[in-house]
Amino acid sequence: MFGRKKHTLMSSVEAQQDEQQPRLSPKSPSEAIKPMAAPPPPPRIRRRRGGMLSILSGLLTLFIAFAIAAIFGFGMLNSEVTSKGPLQNDKVVLIPKNTGTGEIAGILKREGVIEQPLLFEMYSLINRQRGQLKAGEFLFKAGTSIDEAIDTLVQGKAILHSVTVPEGLTSEQIVSRLYENEILTGEIAETPREGTLLPDTYKFERGTTRQQIVNNMQAAQRQALAQIWQRRSPELPVKTAQELVILASVVEKETGRADERTRVAGVFINRLMKRMKLQSDPTIVYGLVGGKGTLGRGIMRSEIETATPYNTYVIEGLPPGPIANPGRAALEAVANPSRTKDLYFVADGSGGHAFAETYEQHQRNVARWRQVEKTRATTEAPDAVDRVEPDSEGSVPPGTSGGLAPDLRGSTEVVRGGPRQGRARGFDASEGTDKDPLKNKTFDLSTPKNVPVLREP
């Protein structure tokens, strides 16, 4: 009975399954051998992402977008700042001190160097150069870009001016020359001591003060003197660096020719060794006028005989201080003078000097110079400045623009230690006049080619 029941129950289930499944129509033989299609894959179940992962993904996408935009923007900015500017010709622009970046941009815009001051500020800020822009006087080339303008101001490529101080000027003359320069500014605290300034050409930017130039000259003199003193000849009769400066100042005033400095220095060294008086005309002038400059005329007989601390016709040895500011070449000449036996020199009429070891040789050289003077007296205009006639006080022997002048004692002319009868005719009196080389600012007395040459007789 149970077997029958089970069979009946199975039949009932099969019948229900048959009813649920669609009835298939009989297949043709060709369809029957075809493979059945695979069932479709089950539907994909999407899982919800976590919150942090979604945020990171969004930030990454945003960062990439910004990076692309920044690269594109920087490329555009770089193109703008490196493109040619509006300036048609080279131009000098002055940027005052304590000027901000915005003000600098405005100045450059006003001067026509740039067209976009805001872009100038932005680019200088991006390059971290905002606080590095310097003040000064700058030259901007035609077509200067914003990038080049910033580079010019950051590198500090300011225009340099120069002031030239010739050798042999006194400190007061140098101070006067600095005040004549209109680019320098400010006052000089006090006139420097004689011999403490080194004549040279000094470069400076606009806005530099006169006191700064004086300080630079003093520092340069100290450095040069220290170096030269270390290289001096051990046989020198000068005992200190200050004495070297004093003698160098005398040599500087005696000759402007570079090829004669060491020989002139040798003459004075030899005279010091023999305890002979130096008898240098420029020392007389300095004793009379101090650092004021020159007499502008010849030296009178009474002035030669007048005792002053600087008159080396009266005193023995060196004067108490320098009579001018000697240049490096004069300092070198005294530190290492020519080794000769010369004790005398006098002008030779060609701008140089004739040297002599003995008084007799010197007398012959003086005689030749007298003949030159005599020739000039008859061929030149009465107002010529390279000779001076005697005045009421007697003869006027102002020297030979650096030579050893004769000393007059009454009616007897004493030429470097020996008497020579007769009235003296004046020598060179160009000092202090328009023909004085030291008054002509175009000459560079440190270069032989630029030293004015006296006219041939």
C-alpha positions as CSV (number, residue, x, y, z in Angstrom):
1,M,0.0,0.0,0.0
2,F,2.9,2.4,0.8
3,G,4.6,1.6,-2.4
4,R,1.5,2.5,-4.3
5,K,1.2,5.7,-2.4
6,K,4.7,6.7,-3.2
7,H,4.2,6.0,-6.9
8,T,1.1,8.0,-6.9
9,L,2.9,10.9,-5.1
10,M,5.8,10.8,-7.6
11,S,3.4,10.9,-10.5
12,S,1.6,13.9,-9.1
13,V,5.0,15.9,-8.7
14,E,6.1,15.0,-12.2
15,A,2.7,16.1,-13.5
16,Q,3.1,19.5,-11.8
17,Q,6.6,20.0,-13.2
18,D,5.4,19.2,-16.6
19,E,2.7,21.8,-16.3
20,Q,5.2,24.5,-15.1
21,Q,7.7,23.8,-18.0
22,P,6.6,24.9,-21.5
23,R,6.1,22.1,-23.9
24,L,8.7,21.8,-26.5
25,S,7.7,21.2,-30.0
26,P,9.4,18.3,-31.7
27,K,12.7,19.4,-33.2
28,S,13.9,18.6,-36.7
29,P,16.9,16.4,-37.1
30,S,19.1,19.4,-38.0
31,E,18.0,21.3,-34.9
32,A,18.4,18.4,-32.7
33,I,22.1,18.1,-33.4
34,K,22.8,21.9,-32.8
35,P,24.4,22.7,-29.3
36,M,22.2,24.4,-26.8
37,A,23.0,28.1,-25.9
38,A,24.7,28.7,-22.6
39,P,22.6,30.2,-19.9
40,P,23.2,33.9,-19.2
41,P,25.5,34.9,-16.3
42,P,23.9,35.7,-13.1
43,P,23.4,39.4,-12.4
44,R,26.4,41.3,-10.9
45,I,25.8,42.5,-7.4
46,R,27.3,46.1,-6.9
47,R,28.8,46.7,-3.5
48,R,28.8,50.3,-2.0
49,R,32.2,51.9,-1.8
50,G,33.5,53.2,1.5
51,G,33.4,57.0,2.3
52,M,37.2,57.5,2.6
53,L,38.0,55.8,-0.7
54,S,35.5,58.0,-2.4
55,I,37.0,61.2,-0.9
56,L,40.6,60.2,-1.9
57,S,39.5,59.5,-5.4
58,G,37.9,62.9,-5.7
59,L,40.9,64.7,-4.3
60,L,43.2,62.9,-6.7
61,T,41.0,63.9,-9.6
62,L,40.9,67.5,-8.4
63,F,44.7,67.6,-7.9
64,I,45.3,66.3,-11.4
65,A,43.0,68.9,-12.8
66,F,44.7,71.7,-10.9
67,A,48.2,70.4,-12.0
68,I,47.1,70.5,-15.6
69,A,45.7,73.9,-15.2
70,A,48.9,75.1,-13.4
71,I,51.2,73.8,-16.1
72,F,49.1,75.4,-18.7
73,G,48.9,78.7,-16.8
74,F,52.6,78.7,-16.1
75,G,53.4,78.1,-19.7
76,M,51.2,81.1,-20.6
77,L,52.8,83.2,-17.9
78,N,56.3,82.3,-19.0
79,S,55.4,83.2,-22.5
80,E,54.2,86.6,-21.4
81,V,57.2,87.5,-19.2
82,T,59.8,86.4,-21.7
83,S,58.2,88.1,-24.7
84,K,59.8,91.4,-26.0
85,G,58.8,94.5,-24.1
86,P,57.6,97.8,-25.6
87,L,60.9,99.7,-25.2
88,Q,62.1,100.9,-28.6
89,N,65.6,102.2,-27.6
90,D,68.0,101.6,-24.7
91,K,67.0,103.7,-21.7
92,V,68.5,104.5,-18.3
93,V,66.0,104.4,-15.4
94,L,66.7,105.5,-11.9
95,I,65.2,103.4,-9.1
96,P,65.3,105.4,-5.8
97,K,66.3,103.7,-2.6
98,N,63.5,102.2,-0.3
99,T,61.2,101.7,-3.3
100,G,58.7,98.9,-3.1
101,T,58.0,96.3,-5.8
102,G,54.7,98.0,-6.8
103,E,56.4,101.4,-7.1
104,I,59.2,99.9,-9.1
105,A,56.6,98.3,-11.5
106,G,55.0,101.7,-11.8
107,I,58.3,103.4,-12.6
108,L,59.1,100.9,-15.3
109,K,55.6,101.2,-16.7
110,R,55.9,105.0,-16.8
111,E,59.3,104.8,-18.4
112,G,58.0,102.5,-21.1
113,V,60.0,99.5,-20.1
114,I,57.0,97.2,-19.4
115,E,53.3,97.2,-20.2
116,Q,51.9,95.0,-17.4
117,P,53.0,96.2,-13.9
118,L,50.7,93.6,-12.3
119,L,52.4,90.8,-14.2
120,F,55.8,92.2,-13.1
121,E,54.7,92.1,-9.4
122,M,53.2,88.6,-9.8
123,Y,56.2,87.1,-11.5
124,S,58.7,88.6,-9.1
125,L,56.6,87.1,-6.3
126,I,56.4,83.7,-7.9
127,N,60.2,83.7,-8.4
128,R,60.7,84.8,-4.7
129,Q,62.6,87.8,-6.0
130,R,60.1,90.4,-4.6
131,G,62.5,91.6,-1.8
132,Q,65.6,91.3,-3.9
133,L,65.0,94.1,-6.4
134,K,67.8,96.7,-5.9
135,A,67.8,100.4,-6.2
136,G,70.2,102.3,-8.5
137,E,70.6,103.6,-12.0
138,F,70.0,100.8,-14.5
139,L,70.3,100.5,-18.3
140,F,67.4,98.6,-19.9
141,K,68.0,97.4,-23.5
142,A,65.5,97.9,-26.2
143,G,62.8,95.2,-26.1
144,T,63.7,94.2,-22.5
145,S,61.2,91.6,-21.3
146,I,59.7,91.5,-17.8
147,D,61.9,88.5,-17.0
148,E,65.0,90.5,-18.1
149,A,64.0,93.6,-16.3
150,I,63.6,91.6,-13.0
151,D,67.0,90.0,-13.6
152,T,68.6,93.4,-14.2
153,L,67.2,94.7,-10.9
154,V,68.0,91.5,-8.9
155,Q,71.6,91.2,-10.2
156,G,72.2,94.8,-9.4
157,K,73.7,95.6,-12.8
158,A,73.7,99.3,-12.1
159,I,75.5,101.9,-14.3
160,L,78.9,102.8,-12.9
161,H,80.2,106.3,-13.0
162,S,83.9,107.2,-12.4
163,V,85.9,110.0,-10.8
164,T,89.6,110.4,-11.6
165,V,92.0,112.0,-9.2
166,P,95.4,112.7,-10.7
167,E,98.6,112.1,-8.8
168,G,100.1,115.1,-7.0
169,L,97.0,116.9,-5.9
170,T,96.7,118.1,-2.3
171,S,93.9,116.9,-0.1
172,E,92.1,120.2,-0.5
173,Q,92.3,120.0,-4.2
174,I,90.9,116.5,-4.2
175,V,88.0,117.6,-2.0
176,S,87.3,120.4,-4.4
177,R,87.3,118.0,-7.3
178,L,84.8,115.6,-5.5
179,Y,82.5,118.6,-4.9
180,E,82.7,119.4,-8.6
181,N,81.2,116.0,-9.4
182,E,77.5,116.4,-9.7
183,I,76.6,112.7,-9.5
184,L,78.2,112.3,-6.0
185,T,76.1,113.4,-3.1
186,G,76.6,114.6,0.5
187,E,79.2,116.4,2.4
188,I,82.8,115.5,3.3
189,A,83.2,115.6,7.1
190,E,86.6,117.1,7.1
191,T,89.6,117.5,4.7
192,P,91.7,114.4,5.0
193,R,95.3,114.6,6.2
194,E,97.8,115.2,3.4
195,G,99.2,112.0,1.9
196,T,96.4,109.7,3.1
197,L,94.5,109.6,-0.2
198,L,95.5,107.3,-3.1
199,P,95.0,109.0,-6.5
200,D,93.3,106.8,-8.9
201,T,90.1,106.3,-10.9
202,Y,87.2,105.2,-8.7
203,K,84.0,103.6,-9.9
204,F,80.7,104.3,-8.2
205,E,76.9,104.1,-8.6
206,R,74.6,107.1,-8.6
207,G,73.8,108.0,-5.0
208,T,77.3,107.3,-3.7
209,T,78.4,109.9,-1.2
210,R,81.5,112.0,-1.4
211,Q,82.5,110.7,2.0
212,Q,82.3,107.1,0.7
213,I,84.8,108.0,-2.1
214,V,87.1,109.6,0.5
215,N,86.9,106.5,2.6
216,N,87.7,104.3,-0.4
217,M,90.7,106.4,-1.3
218,Q,92.0,106.2,2.3
219,A,91.5,102.5,2.4
220,A,93.3,102.1,-0.9
221,Q,96.2,104.2,0.2
222,R,96.6,102.2,3.4
223,Q,96.6,98.9,1.5
224,A,99.0,100.1,-1.2
225,L,101.4,101.6,1.3
226,A,101.5,98.4,3.4
227,Q,102.3,96.3,0.3
228,I,105.0,98.7,-1.0
229,W,106.6,99.2,2.4
230,Q,107.0,95.4,2.6
231,R,108.8,95.4,-0.7
232,R,111.1,98.4,-0.1
233,S,114.8,98.3,-0.6
234,P,116.7,97.6,2.7
235,E,119.2,100.4,1.9
236,L,116.7,103.2,2.1
237,P,117.5,106.1,4.5
238,V,113.8,106.5,5.3
239,K,112.9,104.8,8.5
240,T,109.1,104.7,8.5
241,A,106.2,104.3,6.0
242,Q,105.2,107.9,6.7
243,E,108.7,109.1,5.6
244,L,108.3,107.1,2.4
245,V,105.0,109.0,1.7
246,I,106.6,112.3,2.4
247,L,109.5,111.7,0.0
248,A,107.1,110.2,-2.6
249,S,105.0,113.4,-2.5
250,V,108.1,115.4,-3.3
251,V,109.0,113.1,-6.2
252,E,105.4,113.3,-7.4
253,K,105.5,117.1,-7.6
254,E,108.9,117.1,-9.2
255,T,108.1,115.1,-12.3
256,G,105.0,113.9,-14.1
257,R,107.0,111.5,-16.3
258,A,106.7,107.8,-15.4
259,D,110.1,107.0,-16.8
260,E,111.8,109.5,-14.6
261,R,110.2,108.8,-11.2
262,T,112.7,106.2,-10.0
263,R,115.7,108.3,-11.1
264,V,114.4,111.5,-9.5
265,A,113.7,109.4,-6.3
266,G,117.3,108.2,-6.6
267,V,118.6,111.8,-6.6
268,F,116.8,112.6,-3.4
269,I,117.9,109.4,-1.8
270,N,121.5,110.1,-2.6
271,R,121.2,113.6,-1.2
272,L,119.7,112.3,2.0
273,M,122.5,109.8,2.3
274,K,125.1,112.6,1.9
275,R,123.1,114.9,4.3
276,M,122.6,117.4,1.5
277,K,119.5,119.6,1.5
278,L,116.8,118.4,-0.9
279,Q,116.3,121.9,-2.3
280,S,112.9,121.1,-3.9
281,D,110.8,124.0,-5.2
282,P,107.4,122.4,-4.6
283,T,108.3,122.2,-0.8
284,I,108.7,126.0,-0.8
285,V,105.3,126.4,-2.4
286,Y,103.6,124.1,0.1
287,G,105.2,126.0,2.9
288,L,103.7,129.2,1.6
289,V,100.2,128.2,0.7
290,G,99.7,124.9,2.5
291,G,97.2,122.6,0.8
292,K,95.5,125.5,-1.0
293,G,97.3,124.4,-4.2
294,T,99.8,126.5,-6.1
295,L,101.2,130.0,-6.2
296,G,100.1,130.7,-9.8
297,R,103.4,132.5,-10.3
298,G,107.1,131.9,-9.9
299,I,108.9,131.7,-6.5
300,M,110.6,135.0,-5.4
301,R,114.1,135.2,-4.0
302,S,112.8,136.3,-0.6
303,E,110.5,133.2,-0.5
304,I,113.4,130.9,-1.2
305,E,115.3,132.4,1.7
306,T,112.2,132.5,4.1
307,A,112.4,129.7,6.6
308,T,109.3,127.5,6.8
309,P,108.9,124.0,8.1
310,Y,108.6,122.8,4.5
311,N,111.3,124.9,2.8
312,T,113.9,122.3,1.9
313,Y,116.3,125.0,0.8
314,V,116.5,125.9,4.5
315,I,115.7,122.8,6.5
316,E,117.7,119.6,6.4
317,G,116.2,116.3,5.6
318,L,112.6,115.7,4.9
319,P,109.7,118.2,5.5
320,P,107.5,117.4,8.4
321,G,104.7,116.0,6.3
322,P,103.7,115.2,2.7
323,I,103.2,118.1,0.3
324,A,100.6,116.2,-1.8
325,N,99.0,112.8,-2.3
326,P,101.5,110.7,-4.2
327,G,100.3,107.9,-6.5
328,R,101.3,104.3,-6.4
329,A,104.1,104.7,-9.0
330,A,105.7,107.5,-6.9
331,L,105.5,105.3,-3.8
332,E,107.1,102.4,-5.7
333,A,109.8,104.7,-7.0
334,V,110.9,105.8,-3.6
335,A,110.7,102.3,-2.2
336,N,113.0,101.0,-4.9
337,P,114.8,104.0,-6.5
338,S,117.3,103.9,-9.3
339,R,120.8,103.0,-8.1
340,T,122.8,105.9,-9.6
341,K,125.2,108.5,-8.3
342,D,123.1,111.4,-9.5
343,L,122.9,114.4,-7.2
344,Y,121.4,117.0,-9.6
345,F,118.8,117.4,-12.3
346,V,117.5,120.3,-14.3
347,A,114.9,120.6,-17.1
348,D,116.2,119.7,-20.6
349,G,113.6,121.5,-22.6
350,S,111.8,118.5,-23.9
351,G,109.6,117.9,-20.9
352,G,112.2,115.8,-19.1
353,H,115.3,116.4,-17.1
354,A,119.0,116.2,-17.5
355,F,120.7,114.4,-14.6
356,A,124.3,114.9,-13.3
357,E,126.6,113.3,-10.8
358,T,128.8,116.2,-10.3
359,Y,128.3,119.9,-9.9
360,E,130.4,120.6,-13.0
361,Q,128.1,118.4,-15.2
362,H,125.1,120.1,-13.6
363,Q,126.5,123.5,-14.5
364,R,126.7,122.5,-18.2
365,N,123.1,121.2,-18.1
366,V,122.0,124.4,-16.5
367,A,123.8,126.4,-19.3
368,R,122.0,124.4,-21.9
369,W,118.7,125.1,-20.2
370,R,119.5,128.8,-20.0
371,Q,120.0,128.7,-23.8
372,V,116.6,127.1,-24.2
373,E,115.1,129.8,-22.1
374,K,116.8,132.5,-24.1
375,T,115.5,131.0,-27.3
376,R,112.0,130.8,-26.0
377,A,112.2,134.4,-24.7
378,T,112.7,135.7,-28.3
379,T,110.3,133.3,-30.0
380,E,107.3,133.1,-27.7
381,A,104.7,135.6,-26.9
382,P,105.3,138.0,-23.9
383,D,102.6,136.3,-21.9
384,A,104.1,132.8,-22.2
385,V,103.9,131.0,-18.9
386,D,106.9,128.8,-19.2
387,R,109.2,131.7,-18.3
388,V,108.9,134.6,-15.8
389,E,110.9,137.8,-15.8
390,P,112.5,139.0,-12.6
391,D,110.4,141.3,-10.5
392,S,111.4,144.2,-8.2
393,E,112.5,141.8,-5.5
394,G,115.0,140.2,-7.7
395,S,115.0,137.1,-9.9
396,V,112.1,134.6,-9.9
397,P,113.4,131.1,-10.0
398,P,110.2,128.9,-9.8
399,G,111.8,125.7,-10.8
400,T,111.5,123.7,-14.0
401,S,108.1,122.2,-13.5
402,G,109.7,119.7,-11.3
403,G,113.4,120.3,-11.7
404,L,115.9,121.6,-9.2
405,A,115.8,125.4,-9.3
406,P,118.8,127.6,-8.5
407,D,118.8,129.4,-5.2
408,L,119.6,133.1,-5.2
409,R,121.7,134.8,-2.6
410,G,121.9,138.5,-3.3
411,S,123.6,138.9,-6.7
412,T,125.1,135.4,-6.7
413,E,123.1,132.5,-8.0
414,V,123.7,129.2,-6.1
415,V,123.0,126.2,-8.2
416,R,122.8,123.1,-6.0
417,G,125.8,123.8,-3.8
418,G,128.0,125.9,-6.1
419,P,127.9,129.6,-7.0
420,R,127.3,130.8,-10.5
421,Q,127.6,134.5,-11.2
422,G,124.8,136.4,-13.0
423,R,121.1,137.1,-12.8
424,A,118.9,134.2,-13.0
425,R,116.1,134.1,-15.5
426,G,112.9,132.4,-14.4
427,F,112.2,128.8,-15.3
428,D,108.8,127.1,-15.7
429,A,106.0,129.0,-14.1
430,S,103.2,127.0,-15.5
431,E,102.2,125.7,-12.1
432,G,98.8,127.1,-11.2
433,T,98.0,128.5,-14.7
434,D,95.9,127.1,-17.5
435,K,99.0,125.2,-18.8
436,D,99.5,123.4,-15.5
437,P,99.0,119.7,-16.2
438,L,97.4,119.2,-12.8
439,K,94.7,121.6,-13.6
440,N,93.8,119.9,-16.8
441,K,91.4,117.1,-15.8
442,T,91.8,115.2,-19.1
443,F,95.4,114.2,-18.4
444,D,96.2,110.9,-16.8
445,L,99.6,111.6,-15.3
446,S,100.2,108.0,-14.4
447,T,100.5,107.1,-18.1
448,P,103.6,108.5,-19.9
449,K,101.7,108.8,-23.2
450,N,99.1,111.1,-21.6
451,V,101.6,113.5,-19.9
452,P,101.7,116.9,-21.6
453,V,105.0,117.4,-23.3
454,L,106.6,120.9,-23.2
455,R,107.1,122.5,-26.6
456,E,110.4,122.1,-28.2
457,P,112.6,125.2,-28.3
